[in-house]
Amino acid sequence: MMEISNNNNNQKCTTHKRSIEIICYQCNKLMCSACLIIHNKQFKDHTDSCDHIEYIKQSLSNYSFSNSNNNGADDNDNQDEESNCCIKTRISDIWSKLKDATTNCKSLETTEAEISAHFAKLHEFLVVEEHKLKKPIVSDLLSLTQQIETNIDELKYLSNLITLNQKINNSNNNSNSSATSSSSTTTTKAILDIYSEVYSTKEIIKSLVDSESLQSFIQSNIDTLFNHENNSQFNLNDLQSQYGSNTDFMILDLLFKFNDQFKVIANDSNSSNNNNNNNCSLTVYNDNTDNNTNNNNNQPNQSSKFDYRLITNPINNNLLSTLINQSIGLTSPKSSSSTSPTTTTTSTTTNPVQKQYLFTTHTNKGATLISLSDLLNNNNNNNNITPVEEMKFKIGFYGTFSAMVTIGEYIYIFGGRGQPHKYHRYSIKSKSIDIASDIPKMTEYISVCYDQKEYIYVLGGNRLDRFNTKSMEFERYLIISDESKKILSLFYKGMLYSIPESSQKILGIDTNNRKVESFTSRLLFEHPVAACHDSNGNIFILGIDGRFLRFNIDDRSIIMLSSTAKSGHYLSMLYHQVSKTENYVFLLGGGEHKNHRYSIEQNIWVSIFSDDIQLRNDCGSSIIEFLIMENRIIEDDDDVDLETTSVTSTSTATTVTKERRFEDLGLAPWLLACCKQLGFKAPSNIQYNTIPAILSGRDILASAKTGQGKTAAFALPILSALSEDPYGIFAVVLTPTRELAVQIGEQFRALGSAINVNCCVVIGGIDNVQQSLILDKRPHIIVATPGRLAAHLNNGMKLALQFCRFLVLDEADRMLGPDFELEVQKIVEHLPPKIQTLLYSATMTNSNKKLESIPIKNPYIFEDNNKYDTVETLSQYYVFMPAQAKDCHLVYLLKKHDSSSVIVFINNCRTVEAVKGMLNKLDIKSVSLHSFLSQKDRLNALKQFKSGKIRVLIATDVASRGLDIPDVQMVINYKLSNSSKDYIHRVGRTARFGRSGRAISFVTPHDVELVKNVEAAIGKQLELYTTEDEAVYRHLGEASTARKLVEIYLDEIEFGVKEKERRDERNELTRQMLDEKERNTNNNKESKTTNSNDNNDSSKKNNKKKDIKTVQKESITTKTAAAATTASSSKPTTTTDISKKRTNETLENKTKVNRHNNDDEDSGISLFKKKKK
């Protein structure tokens, strides 16, 4: 580019001293008119690439990004087209490239998703094949464990008999000494009776493996398994009272009972073993099969019955690659030829459909699969049903009527009368039991329910355990006072409810706080025999006398329904919804107990499936779904698209809902399209539960874990309602921090772009006049911090809030605290009394429940988490260190995780600036965020961090609430907060929307109690984060030096002094407002007192029954007293007294709130202490 001189603000060519007027697009040079002549002689092919500034300005003025309006055809228009050529062509070229790139991106994303779906099906196929291969192993393991348990019971019995005989001999030899006999009895090792379950089967097998002989096995377990001190069946005194002195007959009779008890079981075991011998081969073989068989011929036949050998061929990767290439291929973008799979299917296919079935077990060690449509169409006139399939098992289901729960493709079965210490998992796809394991000792009747997350809660007697479906482990959880059998257990709105057998009450268990409450009513049955529930809090209960009722958990109402036949047995009862207007209850007894169907809408019982010969009393049932193609159930090896289906099931204990969709929430169609465009896949729990309630007009009090989409939960229904009636200020959203207000405003604009929603953000740090002008235009949505919006109202601004429909308090636990109390009340005074109020927060505290100052009526309460809870994808650690070593540890972690996006939380503004300055001096680029910064600097810092330009953000708790920065991989607590609630909000900035994240807290010896409080609140322990001490303390010197230099600089510039003074002034103004409010309150009280006294005087004067003199005296006395009272009560309250009182109350509030963070945001009360006068 040629040289240009600047003279009198005119850019001129240094060679010809003329103004620069021409540009050459091809060589990108600026020229004067004289230079153009030289340039065109030198570059003849550049002539058409040069433009004069006048033509350029004219073309820029005429060009529009809207529809072209150049309709003329004169010479000037032609010249415009020519001069417009370069710019217009360039813009068209850019647009064409953008469209092509976008189309290609969408195509690539679609293809990538299709590839993932294909390999997901391959993985699912491999899992099913694994279950098939394990099926005989699991089956024979069941047989062997049952045989071991039977043999142990035999051994216990015979050992008891031996010990009993020894006692008889000792008694005969020492018949003259009863004391000796008694002493002998107390010192004899007793054997536990045969029904005790001291050891699980795994422990017994382990002990058998370690024991070389029978004697060593018994001796090693003499104090546990073979300890019969509590044995009652073989008590010598009881037996002598029964048999008398005839001990020979006693021994014979006990042997007779032994043979009678174990003979049948032994035969069953042998027969089952023989049957298993024919089906105990794995289907994977190699060339050495014959050799292995010959070698095994030398082994005893008994062990060969279960001697499986896994025979595998080495995996041929080339062959596997060929098979994959045959099933999936990718076309080349460079040619039209396809590299699709080499084999194609020409046969016609039928789309699979889902069909519901009833999986109902019976007492004959089996289960029946019945089409649910057959049961719905079945009635008294047409009572024959043909089951789809009958299945046989080696376990019994008696006693599992409330102990079955279905999750996904698995049915979990707990306990039962035959195996109270076992649980089994049945695979719906492979139609087999793939897991059988031990459970802690419980009563034989167990009731279970699923919390829709990861735990199955197991109630047996007075014990409540929980089973983790991921780790497959049990945890003893709670002891309750009620020891009776539980007919039903269910989860509803975060609470576990259970129905005891015989106490006319319903238990409510808060599993988060481990507290138990109960509801008692005489209308509840003394002996319920069956129960089920729907998803709306309704419990249906059947009594032993056939009476039937419905109990609602929400309003605790009881409605008696139509009765049915009496039953003396526990029965399986299931709820099923066909549609919103068609709901049924199935009662399954089978055989002589019959099967019935109850219509909820018609209140009628109908007998169904009367030809059922199986007894189903005391056995569990579940409603499941299968894929159906060509009138048959799709097997595991069928080639169908399983990814597009989801298994939905309902069991006697719980209901697993279908896949959630935004289409089911009642939102406007344009908003559904916007959600799809923004990538919203499925509503979160809080969105799914609260959006329909908001659209129906209910007030909301909702709490959920961080990162669950709380903003969209209230923004979507507000925008949906706004589109139907877009008039004036429609909603006011209040938030505690400016950054959160800006973020919520952005989300409202993004979601409401289709209807051009007008959203105004009202926060501190921005010009008041500019905000007032925007508010005068009546925006649809106002998102504000309470301090600034209240200031506008106090300054006399008249906002048209009389037609406002919604008031939202985001982070409601803080909004209802003392920091914002005055401002929120001021805003509420200007809102209509019938406004719909929505309260959202990540933590539910007592402040949320003190709603006197908020217009909230009969709210829909939703709580999706523990009081203080964190997401499962968050890993939480601590590092123990001296206080002086925090800086070097911080530098060590940031350099170790140099590619991660990190937020470092610190409790006060000065330390934030000091740490930021230290890191920048050590070449770790960081930005700070706190309330001492101007609003422009705060937004700029947040923008740099969100964009990824800066990867480290040092912040106070201003950044701890609500900010959605999805890519944050780590949160570091430089100083732990005194509040566990603040800890939850801080670590909630990472691991959002299902992503993984890490939180590391710096802990000094003074912070140990804080760590304990945090661990108690979140219900888990922080893990120790291991560091390399040598690597850490390598940074000690440079970190200390940099920190000192920054501290000196902050002292020189008097950092934060002006900001503190401004806050003191704001604090004084707020105190004056509170004083004025209190004076008005006192004056109102005075006027009420005076009016009351005047009324009393009047009533006394009008009393004509008294003597005139007496009346006069009383009147004078009354007037004198009234005057004295008025004088004393109307004594003016000085401003100083009120100010002192208000100061004390403010300090008390601060103490109660226990605010450790000197970074309050837009509140009316300063957290800095008032300067001493």
N, C-alpha and C positions, 0 to 999 in steps of 0.2 A: 504494500500500500504506500502511495507517495506521501511525502511530508506535507503537513498542513500547519499553517500558522494561525494564531488566534489574535486578531486585531479588531478592537472595538466590538468584541463579541461576534464577529463574522469569521467563519471558517474559510480560509483562502488557500489557494495553491501557492506553494513557496516559489515555484518556477516562474509562473505568469502573473502572480499577484491577483488572480481572479477568484471569484466565488466558486466553490465546489457545487456543481449542479447535476452531475451525471454519474451513474454507476454502471459498471459492466458486470453482469451476473456470472459470466463464464469464468473470468479471472478474478472476480470480486475486488475491483479497484474503484476508488472514487476519483473523479476527474473534473477539471474545468472544461469549457468549450474548446480552448486551444489544445489542451491535452487530448481531447477526443479525436482531433484531426490526426495527431501523431499516432495515437493508439490504433485508429482504423487503418492507417497505412502499414503499421507493423503487424496487426492481426486482422486481416481482411475477413476472416470467417467469424469475427466477434461482432460484426456490425449489427446483426439482428438481436444481439444480447445486451444492448445498451439502452438505458431509459433515462429520460430527463426527469428532474424532480417534479415539474409541473404535471407531467403525465402520470407520475407515480401517485401524487396526491389526489389527482382527479380520479384515478382508478380505485384508490383506497376509499374515496368518498362514495363512489358509485357502487362499490362492491358491498353486498350484504349477505349475511349468513342465513337470512330468511329467503323466501321465494323471490326470484329475480323479477324486477319490474322494468327491465329495459325492453320496451315494446316498440320503440321507434326504429326507423330504418334510414335515417339521414346520415350525412357524412360524419357528423360529430359522434353519433353512436358507433359508427364503424371505427372511428379513431379510438373511442373508449375501449372497444373490444380489443383493438390491437395493443393499446397501451396496457390493457388489463391482462394481456396474454400470459406473461411470465408468472405473475402472482397467482392468477386464477388456475393456471396449469399446475403450479406447485401445490396449491391447496387441494385441488382435485386428486393429485397424485398421493398426497399424504392421506387423504380420506380413503382412497382405494386401498392403500397398504394397511391402514388400520382395520378396515372391514375384512380384508383377506386374512390378516393375522388373527383377528377375533374368531372368525369362522374356523380357522385351523386349530386354534386353542380349544374351542368347544368340541371339535371333532376328536382331538387327541385325548381330552378328558373323558369323553364317552368311551373311546376304545380302551383307555386305561381301566376304567371301571368294569368294562366287559371282561377284560383279562383277569382282574381280581375276582370277579364273580365266578369265572370258570374254575380257577384254582381253588376257590373256596369250596366248590362242589367236590373237587377231587379230595380235598382234605376231609370233608364230611364223609365221603365214601370210605376213606382209609379208617376213620374212626369206627364206622359201622363194621368194617371187616375185622377190626381189632376185637370188638365185642363178640362177633361170631366165633373167632378163634378162642376166646377165653370162656365161651359159654359152657363147654363140658368141664373145664377146670373148676369153674365156680360151682357147678352142679355137684361135682364129686367132693369138693371141699365142704359143701353143706352136709353131704352124707357122712363124711368122715368125722366132722365136728359133732354131729348128732350121735354117732357111734361112741366117740370119746366121752361125751357127756353121760351117755347111758352106762358105759363101763365104769366111769368114776362113781356114779350113783350105786352100782352093784358093789364096787369095792368098799364104799362107805358103809353100806348095809352089812356086808359080811364082817367088816372090821368092828362094827358096833356089836354084832352077834358074838364075835370072839371076846370082846371086852366084857360083854354081859356074862358070858360063861365063866370068865375069870372072876368076876364079882361074886357069882353064885358059889364057886368053889371056895373063895376066900371067906364068904359068909358062913359056909358050913364048917370050915376049919376053925373059925373064931366065933362060934355061936354064943359062947359064954361072955363075950366082951363086946357090948354094944358100942362102947366108946371107941374101942379099936376099930370097929367096923366103920364108925363115923369118920375116924381119922383116915382110914384107908380110902374112904370115898372121896374125901377132899383132896387127897394127894394123887389120886388116879387121874391119868390124862384121859379126858373124855373126847369123844369124836363128834363133830358137828353133824346134825341130822341131815338127811339126804336132800332136803329141799333148800338148804342154804346156798347162797351164791357168793362165796367169799372170793373165789378166783374167776376171772374170765377164762374162756377157752384158750386164748393165746397164752396166758400165763401158765395154765396147766400143761400145754404142749411144751412150753419152754422148760418147765420143771421136769417133765418126762424125758426130754432130750438130755438134760444134765444128769439124770439119775441112772446109775449103772444097774440097780436092782430094785425090786419092789420094796425091800426093807429101807433102802436109802431114800426112795421116793417118799415113803410114809414118814420117815424120820425128819426129812427136810421140810415137811409140811405139817409137822405134829402140832405146831402152835397156831396154825391158820386153817388150812383145809381139813385136817383131821383132828381138830380140837372140838370135842363133844361135851364140853362142860355145860353148855346150854341145851343139850339134847333132852328132849322130853319123850320121844317115842320109845327109847330103850331105858327109861328110868326104872331101876330095879324095884323100888317101893311101889310105883304105880303098877308094874307088871305083877308083883306078888299079890296086890289087892285084887287084881283081875283073875289071875290063875290060881291063887292060893299057894299051897306048898308043893304043888305038882310042877316042879321045874322042868321035868322031861317033856311034858306036853307043851309047856311054854316054848321050849326050843323048837320042837317039831312044828308047832303052829306058826312060829316066826319064819321057819324055812318054807313052809307052805305058802305064806304070804309073799316071800321073796320070789319063789318060782312063778306064782300067779302074776306078780307085778312085772317081772322082767322077761318072761318067756315070750310074750307077744311082741314086745319091742325088739327082742333079739331076732325073732323071725322076720320082722319088718326090715331090720337092718340088713340081714342076709339077703333077703329078696331084692332090696334096693341095690345092694352091691352087685348081685348077679346081673341085674338089668343094666347097671352102669358098665359092666364088663363088655357089653356089646356095642357101646357107643362112646368109647373113650379113645378116640384117635384124632389127632390133629391133621388138618388138610394140607400141610406144607411138607413136601418130601424132597429128597435129593438122591443121587446115585448110590449112596452108601446105606440105603434103607435096609437092604438084605443083611449086610454085615452087622448093623446094629441089632437087627432082630435075632440073628444067631447068637450074638454075645449075650443077649438078654434071656435066652432060653435056659441058661444055667441058674438064673435067679429063681427063688421060690414063687410059686404061682400066686400066693396071697398078695405079695408086694407088687406083682406085675399088673394087678387089676387097676392100679392107679399110677403106673409107671409111664407117664407121658414123656415123650422126648420131642423137643422142638427141633425139627429138621428143616434147615433153610439152605437155599442156594445163595451164593454171593450175588448181590444186586448188580445186574448188568445195566450200567448207566447208559450205554449206547442204545440198548433195547428200550429202556425206559424213556429216553429222549425221543426215540422213534414213535413210541406209543403216544406221547404227549403231542408231538408234531402232527400225528394222524388225527388227533381230536381237536386241535386248535391251530390256527395259522394267522398270518398277518399279511395283508396285501401290500405290495411295494408302491410307494407314491410316485416312483419314476417310470413305472410301466403299467399298462392296463391289465397285464396278466396277473392272475391270483395265485397266491401261495397258500390257498386254503387247504384244509385237511384232505389227505389223499383218499379217504373213504367217505362216502356220503350216504345218507339214508333217504331212500326214495319212498318209503312207506308213509302213509298219512298218519298224522298224530292228532290226538285229542287232548285239549287242554285239561289238566287235572283240576278237580274241584275239591274243596274241603268239606268233609262231612263229619257230624258229631256223633259220638258213640258213648254209651254208658259202660264203664268198666266196673263191674260189680262182683265182689268175691263171695265165696260161700264156705260153709263149714267142712266141705269135703276136699280141702286142700286144692282149690281151683278158683277160677274166675270166669265170668261170662261176658262176652262182648255183644252188646245189643245196640241196634241202630236207634238213635234218639228220636228220629222221625216216626219209627214204628211205635214207640212208647207214647208219643204225642197224639197219634191217630188212633191208638188203642182205646177201647171203651168197653162197657158192660156187654154190648151186643156183639162185638167182634174182639174176642179176648185171646186169640191165639197169636203168638209171636215166635218166629223162628230166629234163634240167636245167630249172629254172624259167625261166632267162633267160641268154642269151649277150650279153656287152657288149664293144664294141670301143673302143679308145683309140688315141691317137696317140703314146703313149709305150710303151716296153718295160719288162717287169718282170723280165727275166733278171738274176739276181744279188741279188734282194730277199728270198731265203728267210728271212733273219733281220732284215730291215730294214723290217718293217711293224708298226705298233702302232695299235690302235683305242681311241679315247677318245670316249665318248658317241656322237654321230651321225657322227663323222669317222674316216676311216682315213688315217693319215699314212704315206707311202711315201718312203723315203730312198734316194737313189742308185740303184745298179744299173749293169750293164755299159754300157748305152747312154747314161746320163746320170749319171755319178758325182758331178757337182757340182750336182745339182738335188734338190729335194724337192717332193712334190706332196701335196695334201690332197683326198681324195675324200669327197664328201658322200653319206651313205647315203640321205638323204631325197630330194634332188634328182637322185641318180644321176649325178653329174657331178663333174669335178675343178674345184673353185672357187678353188684357190690353187696356183700354181706359182712357185717362187722358187729363189734360189741358196743353196748351202751352202758352207762353207769346203772347200778342196781336200782330198780324202781318197782312200784307196784305193777301188777299185770295189766291194769287198765290205764292207758296213757291217752292224753289229749294233746294235739299239736296244732300249731298255726304258723303261717309264714308272714314275715314283716315286709314283704315285697322288696327287700334289699338283699341281704345275704344270710339272715338267721332264721332258723326254724325253732320256735320256742316249744319246749316239751314239758308238760305238766303231768306229774305222777304223784298222787298223794299230796303231801304238803311241800313238795319240791318243785321248783321251776328251774330247769336247765335250758341252755340254748345251744343249738347245733349249727356250726358254720358250714354252709354248703360249699364253700371254696376249699377250706383246709380239711373238711370232713372230721372236725374235732368237736368234742363236747366241752361245755363250760358250766360248772355249777354257778347259778346266778342268784337265786333268791329262795328263802324259806318263807312260806305263807302259813297262816294259822289254820286254814281249812284243809283237812286231811281227806275229805270225801272224794269219790270219783267225779271226774269232770265230763259232762255230757258233750260240751262244745267249747271250743276256744276260737277266738277271732281277733283280728286287728282292725281297728276303726279309728281314724283320725289320730294316729300315733299312740293309741292306748290299746292294751290287751284286755279283752273281756272274756270271762269264763263262767260257765253255768255249773255249779255244784249239783250233786245228785239229790241231796235231801236237806236243804236249809232255807228254801223259799227266798233265795237271794241271787244276785248277779255280782260277781267280783269284777272290779276295775283295777288293773295293774298298770301303773306308770313305769314302764321298763327303763326310762331314762333316769328317773330319780329313785327307782326301786321302792316305790310306795304302793300300798294296797288300800283300796276303799271298797265299800260294798253298798249295794242298793237292795233293800229288803221290802217286800210287799206280800200281803196275805193273798193277793190274786195270783202270785206265782205258784207253780205246782210244787208239792212236797216231794214227789218222786217223778221227775221228768225222765223220759226214756229215749227221746230223740230231739234233735234241734238242728237248724241251719240258719243261714243269714244271707241277706242281699248286700249290695254295695252302698245302700243308703241308710245304714244304721238300724235296719229292721231285723229282729231275731224272731224266728218262728219256733215255738216250743210245743212238744206233745207230751201230755201227762200219761201216767200209767193207766188211768181210767178212760183214756180216749179223748179227753178234752184238749182243745187246741187253741193257742193264743199267739198274738203278735206283740212284742215289746220293742219300743223305739228308744234307742240309746240317747238321742238328742233331747227329746222332751220327756222321756221316761214314762210315756203313756203305755197302757196295757189295754188291748182290745181282744175280747173273746171271739173266736171264730167257730166255724162249724166243726162239730166233733166227728171222730171216726171210731173204728173198732178198738176195743181194749187190747193191750199187749203187756205181758209180763216180762218181756225181754227188751234189751236195748236194740234199737233199729238204726239203720243208716238213712239219713235224710239229706236231700240235695235240693238246692234252689237253682232254677234255670229260667233265663229270660229269653223269650222268642222275639219280642218287640216291646216297645214302651207300653203297649196296651195288652200284652199277652205274657203273663208270668205264671210259673208253675212251681210246685213243690212235689218231689218224688219221695215216697216212703217205701223202703225196700225191706221186706221180711222174708219173702220166699216161702215155698212149701205151705205149711199149715198157718203161717203168720201172714201170708198174702202180700201183694204189692199194690200200692195205691198211688194215685195222682190227684193233687189238689190244685184247683184253679183259684188264684188269688183274686181275680176280678169277679168271678162268679160265686166264690165262697162255697164250692161244691167239691166233695171227694168222689172219685171214680175208681173202681177196682180195675187193675190192668194186669196183664201177663199172668192170668190165673192158672195156666198150665205149667208154671214154674215148679219143678220138683226139688230144686236145691233149697236147703235151709240157709238163709242169708242173715238171720238175726245175729247181732253182735259182730258183724263183719262190715268192713269198710267198702266204700264205693267212690267213684270219681267220674266226672264227665271230661272226655278227651276228644281230640280231633285227629283225623287221618286224612291223607290225600287219597282221592278216589279217581281212578281212571278205568273206563270201560266196565263199570259196575263191580270193581274189585278194589281191595285195599292195596295201595302201592307198596311193594316190598322194598327192601333196602337196596337191591341191585337193579331196580327199574331206572331207566334213563329219563328222568323228568327234572324239570327246573325246580329244585327244592328251595332256592334262595328267595323266591318270591312268596313263599308261604311262611307262616309262623304258627307254632303250636300254641293253642289256647286251651286252657284246662280249668276245670272247676272241681274241687274236692270237697269232702265233708268239712274240712277245717279251714279252707281258705279259697280265694278266687284270684286267679292270675288273669289280668285284663288283657284285651287285645292291643295291637299296636296303636299308639296314639297318633292322631293327625290333627293339624290345625283346622281342617275342614269340618271337624266334629264340634268345634267350639262355638259356632254361631257368628263368626266374624263376617264382615262384608266381603263380597267376592274380590273387589279391587285390592283389599288388604291381603287376601290370601295370595294373589298374584305377586304382590310386593314382597311378602315373606319368602315366596319361592325364588324370586329374583335375588334377594339378599342372602340366600343360602340357608334359610331356616328349614331344618329337616323335620323335626318332631318337637312338640311342646314339652317343656320340662315339667316336673311335678307341680311346681307352684303355678305355672302358666295353665296347665291342664285343669287345675282345681279352682283357680280364682277367676279366670276370664269369664266362664259362663255365669258365675255368681255376680260379677260386676255388670254384665249385660242384662241380668234380670233385675238390677236395681238395688242389690244388697250392698251395705257397707262392708268393708274388708279389714280384718286384722290378721296379717299374714307374716310368716317368718320362714326363711329357708337358708340353706348354706350359701356361702358366697359363691359367685360364679354360676348361678342357676337361672339367670335371666329375669330378675325381679323387675327391671325397668320395662322390658317388653310386656311383662305380665299386666302392668297398668296402662302402658302406652297404647297397646293394640286395642283393647276395648274402648278406651277414650276416643281414639281416632275413628273407630267403627261407628260409635254413636255420633261423633261430630259430623261425619259424612251425611248422616240423615237429617241433621238440623244445624247447619253451620251458621250460627248467629253469635256475634259478639265474643266476649271473653268466656270461653267454654270450660276451661280447667285452670286451676292454680296448683303448681307443684312446688313444694318447699323442700330444700335440701340444706344440710349443714355447711357445706363447703362450696367455694366458687367453682373449683375444677369439676366437681360432680354436677353442678348445675349446667356448666357448659357442655359436658358429655351428654346429659339427659336431653338438652336442647338439640344437639346434633342427632340423637336417635329419633326424636320426634320429627325432625325435618326429613330424615332418611325414610322413615316409615310412612310419613304423610306426603311424600313428594308427588304422588299421583293426584292429590286433591289440592296441591299448592297450599299446604297448611302454613299459617303465619304463627311462628313461635318466637317469643321474645324472652331473652335471658336477662334477668335483672339482678346484678351482683355488684359488690363494692369494687372500687378501683376504676370505674368507668364514669364518664361525665354524667352528672345528674340531669342536665338539660336535655342531652341527647336521648337518655332513657325515657324522660317524660314525653318527648315528642313521639317516640315509638309507642308508648303506652296509650297516648291519646288516640292512636289509630285502632284501638281495640283488637289486639292480636288474639288469635284463637286460644293459644296456650301461653301461659306465663310460667316460666321456670325461674325461681328466685331463691336467694338466701333471705332468711326472715328479717335480718337487720336492715338491709337496703329497701326491701318492699315496705316494711313498717315505716321507714324514714320518709318515703314518698307519701304515705298516707298521713303521717304526722305533719308534713309540710302543707297539707291542705289539698293535695291532689285528689280529684274526684274520679275514681275508677268505676266504670260501669260493671260492678260485680253482682248486681241484683239478679242477673240471669245466669250466673255461673253454675255449672252442673256438677263439677268435680273438685274436691280438695284432696290432694295427695301429699302425705308426709313420707318422704323417703328417708331411710335411716331413722325410723320413728322413735327408737329408743333414746336417741340423742335429742331429737326435736322436742320431745315432751319433757326433757330434763330442765333444770333451773337455768341453763345457759340461754335458752331461747324462749322461756316461758312468757315474758312480757310481750315480745314481738309477735309470737304466734297468737296470743290472745287479741292483740290489736288487729291482726289480719282477719281473724275469725269474726270479729265484731262487724266487719264490712261485708261478710258473706251471707247469703240467704240461709235461714234456719233449716231448710229441708235439703241442703246440699248433700250429695253422696260423698262420703269420706272414705278414703283408702289409705291404710297404714301399712307400710312395708318395712321390713328390717331383716338383717341377717342374724340378729340376736334378740330374743324376747326377754325383756326384763320387767320388773315391777312398774317402771315408768309407763310402759305401754298399757298397763291395766288401770292406770289412774287417768281416766278419760273425762273428768268432769268438765274441763274447759274446751273439749272438742265435740262438735255436733255429730256424734256417732250413735247409731240406733241399731240394736239387735244385730251386731256384726256377724258376718260369716268368718269364723276363726279357722285359720289353716296354719299348722306348724309342721314343717317337713323335716325337722332336725331336733337334736338334743338342744337344750338351752345353750350350751356352748359346744359346737361340733365342728369338725373339719372334714373335708372330703377325703375319700379313701385313696385318691391318687397323689396325695401330698405326703412326702417323706419329711419327718420333723426330727431335727438333731439339736444338740447343744455342744458347745465347746467350753470347757472349764479353763479359766486363765486368771492371772492377776489383773487388777484393774489397769495397771500401767502397760499391759501387753495387748490391749485391744487394737491399737493402730497397726501394729506389725501383723497381727492375725488377719485384720481386714485386708491389708495389702497382699498377704499370702493367698487368701481365698480368691481375691479378684484376679490375681495373676494366674492362679491355678485354673480358674474357670474363665479364661480370657475371651471365650466366645459366647458366654452366656449374658443374657440381659438380667440385670440385678437391681433390686431396690433395697437400699440400706435405710432402716428406720432409726431415728434418733429423737430424743424427747424434747429438745429445745432448739431454738433457731440459731443461737450462736454456735453451738457444737456442730450443727449442720454445716454452717459456713466454714468452720475450722477444718472439718474432715474433708469437705469438698476442695478447699484450697490445698490441703496436704496431698490429696490424690493427684490433683492437677500438676503439682510440683514434681510428683514422681511419675509423670507421663501416663497416668491413668485418667483419661478424659471422663469428666463427670459433670452433672448439673445438679442444682439444688432446687428444692421446692418447699417454701414455708411462707408464713403470713407476713413477714417483714418485706418480702419482695413486692414490687409493683405488679399490678394485674398483667401488664404486658410482658414482664419478665417471667411471670409464672406460666403463662400460656406458651411462651416461647420455649421455656425449659421442657414443658410437657410435650410439646410438638417435636422437639429434637429427640426426646427419649422414645416416643411412640414410633417415630419414623426409623429408628435404628441408627441414626447418626451418632448418638451418644448411648452407650450401653449401660451406664451406671447412673442411677438417680439416688441422691441423698435427700431424704425428706423427713418431715415431722408427720404427725398423724393426719395432717391435711390430706395426704395421699393414701390413707389407710381405708377409706370408706368409699365403696361404690365404683372407683375408677376401674374401667375395663381396658386393660392393656394385655391382650391375649398372649403375647410372646414372652412374658416374664418367666424366666426359668428358675430364679432363685430370689428369696427374700432373706435378708440378714437383719436380725434384731441387734443392733449395736448396743442398745440398752433396753432390757426387758421393761415392758409396761407394768405398772402396778395393778392394772385391771386385766383379768383374763379375757374379758370381752374385747378389749383393744387388741390383745394378741390374736384373737380369731380374725378380726378385721384385717390386721396387718398381713398375716400369712395367707389370707384369702386373695391377695393380689396375684398369687401364682396358683398353678394347678386349677385353672378355670375351664369350665365346659368340657370336662373329661380329660383334659391334658394332664401330664405329670408335672410335678414341681418339687422344689426342695426349700425348706425353711431351716435356717441355722441361727441359733440364739447364742450370744456371748453371755457367759455366766461367770460372775466373780463370786468370791466367798460371801459377799453381802446379798447375793441374789438367789440363794438356795431356796428360801421360803417362797419367792416368786415362782420358781420352777415347780415347786410342789403344788402351788395353787393352780398353775396352768395345767399340770398333769391331772389333777383332780377334776378340773372343769371339763377337759376334753375327753376324759376317760381312757387315756393311754399314756404311756411313758415316752418321753423324748429319748431318742437313741444318742449314744455318745459318738460324736464325729471325730475320727482319728486324724490327727495332723502330725506332720514331721517336724519335731521341735527344732532340729538344726536348720531346716529350710525356713521355718517361721521366724526365728530370732536372727536370721541373716538380714531381715528387713528392719530390725529394731532401731539401729542407729539412724538410718536415712529417714525413717518415719518420724522419729522423735525430733530430729533437726527440722524437718519440713513443718511439723506441727507447731513448733515454737515460733518459727518465722511468721507463720500465718496468724498466730495469737497476737504477736506484737503488732502486726498490721491492723488487726481488728481493733486493738486498743487505740491505735493512733487515729483511726477514722471514727472512733466512738460508735461502733456498730450497735444498732438497736436502740440508742438513747432517744432519738426523735420518735421512733415508733412507740416506745413505752410512754412517752409524754402524750402522744395522740390517744393512746388507749386510756390513759388516766383521765383525759378530758372527756372522752366518750363515756367512761365509767361515771364521772360526775354528772353528766347530762342524764344518764339513765337513772341515777340515784334521785335526781330532782324530779323526774317523771314519776318514780315510785312514791316519793313524798307527796306529790300533788294528788296522786290516786288515793293515798291513805287519808289525806285531809278531807277529800270529798266523801270518803266512806264515813269518817267521824261526823261530818256535818249531817249526813243522812240519818245517822243514829240519833243525833241530837233532836232533829225535827220529829222523829218518831216518838222519842221520849216525851217531848213537850205536848204533842197531840194527845198522847195517852193520858197525861196528867189533866189536860183540859177536859177530856171526856169524863174523867173521874169526878172533877168538880161539878160538871153539869149534872151528872147523875145524882150527886148528893143534894144539890139544890132542889131538884125536882121531887125529892122524897117528901110528900105532903103528910105522911103519917106521924112525923116527928114534931116535937114542940118547936115553935118559932124561934125561941131563944137558943134552943139547942142547935137548931139548924144554922142560926147565925154564927154561933160559936164554931160549929164544925166547919162552916164555910170559910170563916176567917182563918181558922187553923189550917184548913186545906190550902187556901190561897198562899198563906205564909210558907207552908212546906213546899208548895209548887214553885213559889218564887225562889226559895232557897235552892231547890233542886235544879231549877233552870239556871240560876246563877252559877252553881257549881259545875253543872254539866256543860254550860256554854262558855266556860273559861277557855280562851283560845289556846290551842296547842301550838307551841312554838316550832318554827322550822328546824331549829337546832335539835330539839328533842326527837322529832320525827327522823331527822337525818341520822342521829346517833342510833336510834332503834333500827333503821333500815341498814345501816352499816353493819351492826351486829348480826342481823338476819342474813345479810349477804355473805359474811364470813362463815356463818354456820352452814349455809348452803354449800359453800366451797368445801368445807370440811366433809360434809356428807357425800358430796360427789366425788371427793378424793381425786381431784384432777391434778395429775402430775405433769401434764403436758402444757407448757407455757405457750401454746399455739392455738388458742381458740379462734374460731372463724366466723366473722360477721355477726357476732352476738352482741347483746346490749350490755353485758357485764364483763368487765376486764378481769383477767386472771392474774394480772400483776398486782402486787400489794400496793396499797396506797402509801405514798411517801410520807415519812414522819415529818410532822410540822415542828 
